[in-house]
Amino acid sequence: MWKYILFQIVLHSLAYLPTRPLYRFVEFVADMVYLTFPRIRRNVWDNMRHVLGPDAPESEVRKAARQVFRNVAKYYADLIRLPHMDLDDFYDRRLTYHGFDENVLPAIKPGKGVILISGHFGNPELAVQGILPRGVKAFALTEPLSPPRLSRLVDALRSYHGHAFVPVNMANVKAAVRIIRSGGVVALMCDRDIEGPKALLPFFGEETYMPTGPIEVAIRTGATVIPVFCYRREFDKIEAFLEKPLEMDLSGDMKHNVRASAIRFLERFEKHLRQDPGQWIVFESIWDAKERAGREPVAARSKAA
């Protein structure tokens, strides 16, 4: 409950600040969190070490980790300001899109459905918000938060301008499939082992559990999969790359096809992570996923598979 109360306090105070002073404030808070939460700090160090490689200087790893904390803080600043954001102004002044006309529009026109697939990099939600001025609405599945009322509040903020953001559960997955089959657009994340189908996949040279649900849905529905990667630029600018459709492997059984296609997505994601590791806004240790799964009861792992 304290998380919900704290979020309400922040929402009704800091959300009214202009972007520049709000970012300055949350960067200061992020630096304090970095210094005072050693477990989270170690998690991020571990992620950055994997991305940067074993030979990267320790100073480079820690610099990237600090940037992760700051970018996580900016993500929440963007979230609480969403209801106050003028999307047309955001699109015209702050957002740079690459690939919307070339890759997204042609995929939408046949009416077979599109999945925008991304990772927690930069601020992918702002990239999705930016398609609204182009007349495209999306249905997005999100990680459920605790308590549930906090989850509903956060998703309401994300949905303020017209998209539909809802937590991952069986009913909402079925709704996403219906939307895809009716020719709609669904936005999904594919870089953290949370809920749903998963598999051990190579990522920066070491296997760890990664979600495979988005890829499985794409194969079953025949949706076009557009990888989306979003960078923060300068102080408040966003640059989004909506890439060419992901090549889906359909040559073997479902397990083989899902694995091969998921690996292709992760390979694309790796290229962007190497360019700017500090934009990966994840506090969990990604390569601890295999160890965590090994501690789960067998029944729990079977249910998630």
C-alpha positions as CSV (number, residue, x, y, z in Angstrom):
1,M,0.0,0.0,0.0
2,W,2.9,2.4,0.7
3,K,3.9,2.2,-2.9
4,Y,0.5,3.4,-4.0
5,I,0.4,6.2,-1.5
6,L,3.9,7.4,-2.4
7,F,3.1,7.3,-6.1
8,Q,-0.1,9.4,-5.4
9,I,2.0,12.0,-3.6
10,V,4.5,12.2,-6.4
11,L,1.7,12.3,-9.0
12,H,0.0,15.2,-7.3
13,S,3.1,17.3,-6.7
14,L,6.0,16.7,-9.0
15,A,3.9,16.0,-12.1
16,Y,3.2,19.8,-12.4
17,L,6.8,20.7,-12.8
18,P,8.1,21.5,-16.3
19,T,10.2,18.7,-17.9
20,R,13.6,20.3,-17.4
21,P,13.5,21.0,-13.6
22,L,11.6,17.7,-13.1
23,Y,14.4,15.8,-14.9
24,R,17.0,17.6,-12.8
25,F,15.3,16.7,-9.6
26,V,14.8,13.0,-10.4
27,E,18.4,12.7,-11.5
28,F,19.4,13.9,-8.0
29,V,17.1,11.3,-6.5
30,A,18.5,8.6,-8.8
31,D,22.0,9.4,-7.6
32,M,20.9,9.0,-4.0
33,V,19.2,5.7,-4.7
34,Y,22.4,4.5,-6.5
35,L,24.4,5.2,-3.4
36,T,22.0,3.8,-0.8
37,F,20.6,0.6,-2.4
38,P,23.6,-1.7,-2.8
39,R,21.6,-4.8,-3.9
40,I,20.0,-2.9,-6.8
41,R,23.4,-1.4,-7.6
42,R,25.0,-4.8,-7.8
43,N,22.2,-6.0,-10.1
44,V,22.8,-3.2,-12.5
45,W,26.6,-3.6,-12.3
46,D,26.1,-7.2,-13.3
47,N,24.0,-6.3,-16.3
48,M,26.4,-3.7,-17.4
49,R,29.3,-6.1,-17.1
50,H,27.6,-8.6,-19.4
51,V,26.8,-5.9,-22.0
52,L,30.2,-4.1,-21.9
53,G,32.2,-7.4,-21.7
54,P,34.7,-8.8,-19.2
55,D,37.5,-6.5,-20.4
56,A,35.6,-3.2,-19.9
57,P,37.2,-0.9,-17.2
58,E,35.3,-0.9,-13.9
59,S,34.9,2.8,-14.3
60,E,33.0,2.4,-17.5
61,V,30.7,-0.3,-15.9
62,R,29.9,2.0,-13.0
63,K,29.4,5.1,-15.2
64,A,26.8,3.1,-17.3
65,A,25.1,1.8,-14.1
66,R,24.7,5.4,-12.8
67,Q,23.1,6.3,-16.1
68,V,20.7,3.4,-15.8
69,F,19.5,4.8,-12.4
70,R,19.0,8.2,-13.9
71,N,17.1,6.9,-16.9
72,V,14.8,4.8,-14.7
73,A,14.1,8.0,-12.8
74,K,13.4,9.9,-16.0
75,Y,11.0,7.1,-17.1
76,Y,8.9,7.6,-14.0
77,A,9.1,11.4,-14.5
78,D,7.7,10.9,-18.0
79,L,5.0,8.6,-16.7
80,I,3.6,11.0,-14.1
81,R,3.7,13.9,-16.7
82,L,1.8,11.9,-19.4
83,P,-1.6,13.4,-18.7
84,H,-0.1,16.9,-19.0
85,M,1.8,16.1,-22.2
86,D,0.8,17.8,-25.5
87,L,1.3,14.8,-27.8
88,D,1.3,17.0,-31.0
89,D,4.0,19.2,-29.5
90,F,5.9,16.1,-28.3
91,Y,5.8,14.6,-31.8
92,D,6.8,17.9,-33.5
93,R,9.5,19.1,-31.1
94,R,10.9,16.2,-29.1
95,L,10.4,13.0,-31.1
96,T,12.4,11.7,-34.1
97,Y,11.0,8.7,-35.8
98,H,12.8,6.4,-38.2
99,G,11.0,3.7,-40.1
100,F,7.3,4.5,-39.4
101,D,6.4,5.2,-43.0
102,E,8.7,2.5,-44.4
103,N,8.0,-0.3,-42.0
104,V,4.9,0.3,-39.8
105,L,2.4,1.7,-42.3
106,P,2.9,-1.0,-45.0
107,A,2.5,-3.7,-42.3
108,I,-0.8,-2.2,-41.0
109,K,-2.4,-1.8,-44.4
110,P,-2.8,-5.5,-45.2
111,G,-4.9,-5.8,-42.1
112,K,-3.3,-8.9,-40.7
113,G,-2.1,-7.3,-37.4
114,V,1.1,-5.9,-36.2
115,I,3.2,-6.5,-33.0
116,L,5.5,-3.7,-31.9
117,I,8.1,-5.5,-29.9
118,S,10.7,-3.8,-27.7
119,G,12.8,-3.9,-24.6
120,H,13.1,-1.7,-21.6
121,F,15.5,0.7,-23.4
122,G,15.3,4.5,-23.4
123,N,11.5,5.0,-23.0
124,P,9.6,2.7,-25.3
125,E,6.3,3.9,-24.0
126,L,7.0,7.4,-25.3
127,A,7.8,5.9,-28.7
128,V,4.4,4.2,-28.7
129,Q,2.7,7.4,-27.5
130,G,4.2,9.0,-30.6
131,I,2.2,6.9,-33.0
132,L,-1.0,8.5,-31.8
133,P,-0.5,11.7,-33.8
134,R,-0.1,9.5,-36.8
135,G,-3.6,8.0,-36.2
136,V,-2.5,4.6,-34.9
137,K,-3.7,3.2,-31.6
138,A,-2.1,0.3,-29.8
139,F,-3.1,-2.3,-27.2
140,A,-0.2,-2.9,-24.8
141,L,0.4,-5.6,-22.2
142,T,2.2,-4.5,-19.1
143,E,3.8,-6.1,-16.0
144,P,1.2,-6.3,-13.2
145,L,2.2,-4.3,-10.1
146,S,1.4,-4.7,-6.5
147,P,-0.9,-3.6,-5.0
148,P,-3.4,-4.0,-7.9
149,R,-4.7,-0.4,-7.4
150,L,-1.2,0.8,-8.2
151,S,-1.2,-1.3,-11.4
152,R,-4.5,0.2,-12.4
153,L,-3.3,3.8,-11.7
154,V,-0.1,3.4,-13.7
155,D,-1.9,1.8,-16.6
156,A,-4.5,4.6,-16.6
157,L,-1.7,7.1,-16.9
158,R,-0.2,5.2,-19.8
159,S,-3.6,5.0,-21.5
160,Y,-4.5,8.7,-21.0
161,H,-4.1,9.8,-24.6
162,G,-5.9,6.9,-26.2
163,H,-3.8,3.7,-26.2
164,A,-5.0,0.8,-24.0
165,F,-2.4,-0.4,-21.5
166,V,-3.5,-3.5,-19.5
167,P,-1.7,-6.0,-17.2
168,V,-0.6,-9.4,-18.6
169,N,-3.2,-12.1,-17.7
170,M,-4.9,-14.8,-19.7
171,A,-8.0,-12.6,-20.5
172,N,-5.8,-9.8,-21.8
173,V,-3.6,-12.1,-23.9
174,K,-6.7,-13.4,-25.5
175,A,-7.8,-9.8,-26.2
176,A,-4.5,-9.0,-27.7
177,V,-4.8,-12.0,-30.1
178,R,-8.3,-10.8,-31.1
179,I,-7.0,-7.4,-31.9
180,I,-4.1,-8.8,-33.9
181,R,-6.5,-11.0,-35.9
182,S,-8.7,-8.0,-36.6
183,G,-5.8,-6.1,-38.1
184,G,-4.9,-4.0,-35.0
185,V,-1.6,-3.1,-33.4
186,V,-0.3,-4.6,-30.1
187,A,2.8,-3.5,-28.2
188,L,4.8,-6.1,-26.2
189,M,8.1,-6.2,-24.3
190,C,10.6,-9.0,-24.7
191,D,13.7,-8.5,-22.5
192,R,12.7,-9.5,-19.0
193,D,11.6,-12.9,-17.5
194,I,8.4,-12.0,-15.7
195,E,5.2,-13.9,-16.5
196,G,4.2,-16.3,-19.3
197,P,6.2,-18.5,-21.6
198,K,10.0,-18.4,-21.4
199,A,13.1,-20.2,-22.7
200,L,16.8,-20.3,-22.0
201,L,18.2,-18.1,-24.8
202,P,21.7,-16.8,-25.6
203,F,22.1,-13.1,-24.7
204,F,25.5,-11.5,-24.8
205,G,27.2,-14.9,-25.0
206,E,25.4,-16.4,-22.0
207,E,22.1,-18.2,-21.8
208,T,19.4,-16.8,-19.5
209,Y,15.6,-17.0,-19.4
210,M,13.8,-14.6,-21.7
211,P,10.1,-14.3,-22.5
212,T,9.0,-16.0,-25.7
213,G,5.2,-15.2,-25.4
214,P,5.3,-12.3,-27.9
215,I,7.1,-14.4,-30.5
216,E,4.7,-17.3,-30.0
217,V,1.7,-15.0,-30.4
218,A,3.2,-13.6,-33.6
219,I,3.7,-17.1,-35.1
220,R,0.2,-18.3,-34.2
221,T,-1.5,-15.2,-35.5
222,G,0.7,-14.4,-38.5
223,A,1.3,-10.9,-37.2
224,T,4.1,-8.7,-38.6
225,V,6.7,-8.1,-35.9
226,I,8.3,-4.7,-35.9
227,P,11.2,-4.3,-33.4
228,V,11.2,-0.8,-31.8
229,F,14.2,0.7,-30.0
230,C,14.0,4.1,-28.4
231,Y,17.0,6.3,-27.3
232,R,17.0,9.4,-25.1
233,R,18.9,12.2,-26.9
234,E,20.3,15.5,-25.6
235,F,18.2,16.5,-22.6
236,D,14.5,15.7,-23.4
237,K,14.6,14.4,-27.0
238,I,13.5,10.9,-28.0
239,E,14.8,9.1,-31.1
240,A,12.9,5.9,-32.0
241,F,13.9,3.3,-34.6
242,L,11.0,1.2,-36.0
243,E,13.0,-1.4,-37.8
244,K,12.3,-3.7,-40.7
245,P,9.9,-6.6,-39.8
246,L,11.6,-9.4,-37.9
247,E,12.3,-12.5,-40.0
248,M,10.1,-15.2,-38.4
249,D,11.3,-18.8,-38.6
250,L,8.5,-21.1,-39.7
251,S,10.6,-24.1,-40.9
252,G,10.3,-26.4,-38.0
253,D,8.1,-27.2,-35.0
254,M,6.7,-24.5,-32.8
255,K,9.4,-24.8,-30.1
256,H,12.1,-24.5,-32.8
257,N,10.4,-21.6,-34.6
258,V,9.8,-19.6,-31.4
259,R,13.4,-20.1,-30.2
260,A,15.0,-19.2,-33.6
261,S,12.8,-16.1,-34.0
262,A,13.3,-14.9,-30.4
263,I,17.1,-15.2,-30.9
264,R,16.8,-13.0,-33.9
265,F,15.1,-10.3,-31.9
266,L,17.7,-10.5,-29.1
267,E,20.5,-10.2,-31.7
268,R,18.9,-6.9,-32.9
269,F,18.5,-5.7,-29.3
270,E,22.1,-6.5,-28.5
271,K,23.3,-4.1,-31.2
272,H,21.4,-1.2,-29.6
273,L,22.4,-2.1,-26.1
274,R,26.1,-2.1,-27.1
275,Q,25.7,1.4,-28.5
276,D,24.4,2.8,-25.2
277,P,24.1,0.4,-22.2
278,G,23.0,3.1,-19.8
279,Q,19.7,3.3,-21.5
280,W,18.7,-0.2,-20.4
281,I,16.2,0.7,-17.6
282,V,16.2,-2.6,-15.8
283,F,17.0,-3.0,-12.0
284,E,16.8,-6.8,-12.0
285,S,19.9,-8.9,-12.6
286,I,19.0,-10.4,-16.0
287,W,21.5,-13.3,-15.9
288,D,20.3,-14.4,-12.5
289,A,17.1,-15.6,-14.2
290,K,18.4,-19.1,-14.7
291,E,19.3,-19.4,-11.0
292,R,15.9,-18.0,-9.9
293,A,14.1,-20.5,-12.2
294,G,16.1,-23.3,-10.7
295,R,14.8,-22.4,-7.2
296,E,11.1,-22.3,-8.4
297,P,8.9,-25.3,-7.6
298,V,8.5,-27.6,-10.6
299,A,4.7,-26.9,-10.7
300,A,5.4,-23.2,-10.9
301,R,7.8,-23.6,-13.8
302,S,5.4,-25.8,-15.7
303,K,2.6,-23.3,-15.3
304,A,4.8,-20.5,-16.7
305,A,6.0,-22.6,-19.6
